[in-house]
Amino acid sequence: MLRKAASCAGIFFLYLISLLPFWLLYGIADVLYLILYRLVGYRVKVVRQNLQNAFPNRSEAERLKIEKQYYHYLADLMVETIKMITVSEAQLRKRMKPTNPEMVEHYFSKGRSIIAAAGHYCNWEMAALAFGMLTDEKRVIVYKPLKNQQFDNLFNKVRARFGAILVSMKQTLRTMISIKNELSFSVLVSDQTPNMHEINYFTTFLNQPTAVFLGIEKLAKMIDAVVLFYRIDRVKRGYYTYTLVPLIEEPKKTEGHEITEAHVQYLDKLIQEKPQYWLWSHRRWKYRPEDLNL
């Protein structure tokens, strides 16, 4: 009961913060950066280890620069995500712009559904919200539920504000089967860490063996959906574009794990270009092939 009350109070507090204008939120973000990085050192060891493993050929000075840029962006990401609770449609359209929305109609006109891979790169939450305005056909966002039920409900409500359908990872297969004969556009975050019992494939991602989900390729083959990458780019503080990048148009003609390799390596290349926008504080590499004898 006390935990639920605390969660409700926290949600109300976040709602109040979300009402603040962007310029004031970025002032808060500047202070938040100092607290997270300089004062608390939030997951600094994790970030440094991840950067060292991902970029062994870069100098310590280069990795330190990325580290500082990352924490600056992490603070911005936090306040921007809170702002999503109450952001207006007009503001959202202004701050998260599609570069090639015609791509959706191009495939839908051919009777093809779309599955897009995305990463924890740039503001994926703002992109998920804007995704709801991309088409009037079924829009599905597959998500990993939070442990806190109240906050999970909040973020699902926010993500669905403009028409997207939220589906938990465990319900994905059932949902996709139910809409198999309808046009749909589904987005799955591709850089989640599988639980140990879910791992059956490793690939090389950011210079190291990485366990990955095979869900995108399985779903694409099942419903014969075109596979895209949902690319997000930061233009300047608070402003982004997103681009739908075709990866695989004929999933049933692919061999092995070609689809998985395509979206994993695309994200890898994107991170290599501007690494400060990926979620480095995430404990992505929990397991190694030797842990599972794979």
C-alpha positions in Angstrom: 0.0 0.0 0.0 2.8 2.4 0.9 4.7 1.6 -2.3 1.6 2.2 -4.4 1.0 5.5 -2.6 4.7 6.5 -3.2 4.4 5.6 -6.9 1.2 7.7 -7.3 2.9 10.6 -5.6 5.9 10.2 -7.9 3.6 10.1 -11.0 1.9 13.3 -9.9 5.2 15.0 -9.4 6.3 13.9 -12.9 3.1 15.3 -14.3 3.7 18.7 -12.7 7.2 18.8 -14.1 6.0 17.9 -17.6 3.9 21.1 -17.6 7.1 23.2 -17.6 8.3 24.7 -20.9 11.2 23.1 -22.7 13.6 26.0 -22.0 13.1 25.6 -18.2 13.4 21.8 -18.5 16.7 22.1 -20.1 17.9 24.4 -17.3 16.9 21.5 -15.0 18.8 19.1 -17.2 22.0 21.2 -16.9 21.8 20.8 -13.1 20.8 17.1 -13.4 23.9 16.5 -15.4 26.1 17.8 -12.6 24.2 15.6 -10.1 24.2 12.4 -12.2 27.8 12.7 -13.4 29.8 14.9 -11.0 28.0 14.4 -7.7 26.5 10.9 -7.7 28.5 9.2 -10.5 25.4 7.3 -11.7 26.7 4.0 -13.2 29.9 5.6 -14.2 31.8 2.3 -13.8 29.3 0.6 -16.2 29.5 3.4 -18.8 33.3 3.3 -18.7 33.5 -0.4 -19.0 31.0 -0.4 -21.9 32.9 2.3 -23.7 36.2 0.6 -23.2 34.9 -2.7 -24.6 33.1 -1.1 -27.5 36.0 1.2 -28.5 39.3 -0.4 -27.5 41.1 1.4 -30.3 40.0 4.8 -29.3 42.2 6.8 -26.8 41.2 7.2 -23.2 40.7 10.9 -23.9 38.3 10.1 -26.7 36.3 7.7 -24.6 36.2 10.3 -21.7 34.8 12.9 -24.2 32.1 10.5 -25.2 31.3 9.8 -21.6 30.8 13.4 -20.7 28.7 14.0 -23.9 26.6 10.9 -22.9 25.8 12.2 -19.4 24.8 15.6 -20.9 22.5 13.9 -23.3 21.1 11.5 -20.6 20.0 14.5 -18.6 18.3 15.9 -21.6 16.7 12.6 -22.4 15.3 12.4 -18.9 13.5 15.7 -19.0 12.3 15.2 -22.6 10.8 11.9 -21.6 8.9 13.5 -18.7 7.7 16.2 -21.1 6.1 13.5 -23.2 3.4 13.1 -20.6 1.7 16.4 -21.6 3.4 17.5 -24.8 1.0 18.8 -27.4 0.6 17.3 -30.9 1.8 20.5 -32.5 5.0 20.6 -30.3 5.6 16.9 -31.0 5.3 17.4 -34.8 7.7 20.3 -34.5 10.3 18.5 -32.5 10.2 14.9 -34.0 9.9 15.1 -37.8 9.8 12.2 -40.2 12.1 12.6 -43.2 10.4 10.0 -45.5 6.9 9.2 -44.2 5.9 8.3 -47.8 7.8 5.0 -47.2 4.8 3.8 -45.2 2.3 4.3 -47.9 4.7 2.9 -50.5 4.7 -0.5 -48.8 1.1 -0.4 -47.7 0.0 0.2 -51.3 1.7 -3.1 -52.2 -0.2 -4.8 -49.4 2.9 -5.2 -47.3 3.0 -4.8 -43.5 6.1 -3.3 -41.9 8.2 -4.3 -39.0 10.9 -1.8 -37.8 13.8 -2.4 -35.5 14.8 0.5 -33.3 17.5 1.0 -30.6 17.9 2.8 -27.4 19.4 5.6 -29.4 18.5 9.3 -29.3 15.1 9.9 -27.8 13.3 6.6 -28.6 10.4 7.6 -26.3 9.6 10.8 -28.3 10.0 8.8 -31.5 7.5 6.2 -30.1 5.0 8.9 -29.4 5.4 10.4 -32.9 5.1 7.0 -34.4 1.4 7.0 -33.4 0.8 9.9 -35.9 2.6 8.2 -38.8 -0.4 6.3 -40.3 -4.0 5.4 -39.7 -3.4 1.7 -40.1 -2.6 -0.4 -37.1 0.5 0.8 -35.2 2.1 -1.6 -32.8 4.8 -0.8 -30.3 6.3 -3.9 -28.5 7.6 -3.0 -25.1 9.3 -4.6 -22.1 7.1 -4.0 -19.0 8.5 -2.1 -16.1 8.6 -3.8 -12.7 6.6 -1.0 -11.1 3.0 -1.4 -12.3 2.0 2.2 -11.8 4.9 3.6 -13.8 4.4 0.9 -16.4 0.8 2.0 -16.8 1.8 5.6 -17.0 4.3 5.2 -19.8 2.0 2.9 -21.8 -0.7 5.5 -21.6 1.7 8.2 -22.8 3.0 6.0 -25.7 -0.5 5.3 -26.8 -1.7 9.0 -26.8 -1.7 9.2 -30.6 -3.1 5.8 -31.5 -0.3 3.3 -31.1 -1.2 -0.1 -29.7 1.1 -1.2 -26.8 1.9 -4.9 -26.7 4.1 -6.6 -24.1 6.9 -8.8 -25.4 5.2 -11.9 -24.1 2.0 -11.1 -26.0 3.8 -10.2 -29.3 3.3 -13.5 -31.1 -0.4 -13.7 -30.2 -1.0 -10.2 -31.3 0.8 -10.5 -34.6 -1.1 -13.7 -35.4 -4.4 -11.9 -34.7 -3.6 -9.0 -37.2 -1.8 -11.2 -39.7 -4.3 -10.4 -42.4 -4.4 -6.6 -41.8 -1.9 -4.0 -42.7 0.2 -3.0 -39.8 3.4 -1.2 -38.8 5.2 -2.6 -35.8 8.2 -1.3 -33.9 10.5 -3.4 -31.7 13.5 -2.2 -29.8 16.3 -4.5 -31.0 19.0 -3.9 -28.3 17.2 -5.3 -25.3 19.0 -7.9 -23.2 17.4 -11.4 -23.3 17.0 -13.3 -20.1 19.4 -16.2 -19.9 16.7 -18.8 -20.7 15.7 -16.9 -23.8 19.2 -16.7 -25.4 19.8 -18.9 -28.4 21.9 -16.6 -30.6 25.0 -14.4 -30.2 26.4 -11.9 -32.7 29.1 -9.3 -32.7 27.8 -5.9 -31.6 30.0 -3.0 -30.6 33.2 -5.2 -30.8 32.0 -8.0 -28.5 29.8 -11.1 -28.4 26.2 -10.0 -27.7 23.1 -12.0 -27.0 20.2 -10.8 -29.2 16.5 -11.5 -29.6 15.4 -13.2 -32.8 11.9 -12.0 -32.6 12.1 -9.5 -35.5 13.2 -12.0 -38.0 10.7 -14.6 -36.8 7.7 -12.2 -37.0 8.8 -10.8 -40.3 8.9 -14.2 -41.9 5.7 -15.2 -40.3 3.7 -12.3 -41.7 6.0 -11.6 -44.7 6.6 -8.0 -43.5 9.2 -5.6 -44.9 11.9 -5.0 -42.3 13.0 -1.4 -41.8 15.3 0.4 -39.3 13.6 3.2 -37.3 16.6 5.6 -37.4 16.5 8.7 -35.1 18.9 11.6 -35.5 19.3 14.6 -33.2 19.3 17.9 -35.1 19.9 20.1 -32.0 18.8 20.2 -28.4 15.2 19.1 -28.3 14.8 18.6 -32.1 15.0 15.3 -34.0 14.3 13.6 -37.3 13.4 10.0 -37.8 14.0 8.1 -41.0 12.6 4.7 -42.2 15.6 2.8 -43.6 14.7 -0.3 -45.7 16.8 -3.4 -44.7 15.0 -6.5 -46.0 12.1 -6.5 -48.4 11.7 -10.3 -48.9 12.1 -11.9 -45.5 11.1 -15.3 -46.6 14.0 -15.4 -49.1 16.6 -14.7 -46.4 18.9 -17.4 -45.0 20.2 -18.0 -41.5 19.9 -15.0 -39.3 20.4 -12.4 -42.1 17.5 -10.2 -40.8 18.9 -10.1 -37.3 22.4 -9.4 -38.6 21.1 -6.6 -40.8 19.4 -4.6 -38.0 22.1 -5.3 -35.4 24.9 -4.1 -37.7 22.9 -1.0 -38.8 22.5 0.0 -35.2 26.2 -0.7 -34.6 27.2 1.6 -37.5 24.8 4.3 -36.2 26.4 4.2 -32.7 29.9 4.3 -34.2 29.0 7.6 -35.9 27.6 9.4 -32.9 28.1 7.2 -29.8 27.0 9.7 -27.2 23.3 9.1 -28.0 23.2 5.4 -27.1 22.2 4.1 -23.7 25.7 3.3 -22.3 24.5 3.1 -18.7 22.5 0.0 -19.6 24.1 -3.3 -18.5 23.8 -4.7 -22.0 26.4 -7.5 -21.8 25.3 -9.7 -18.9 26.0 -13.0 -20.6 28.7 -14.5 -22.8 28.6 -17.5 -25.1 30.7 -19.5 -22.6 28.0 -18.9 -20.0 25.5 -20.9 -22.0 27.9 -23.2 -23.9 26.7 -21.7 -27.2 
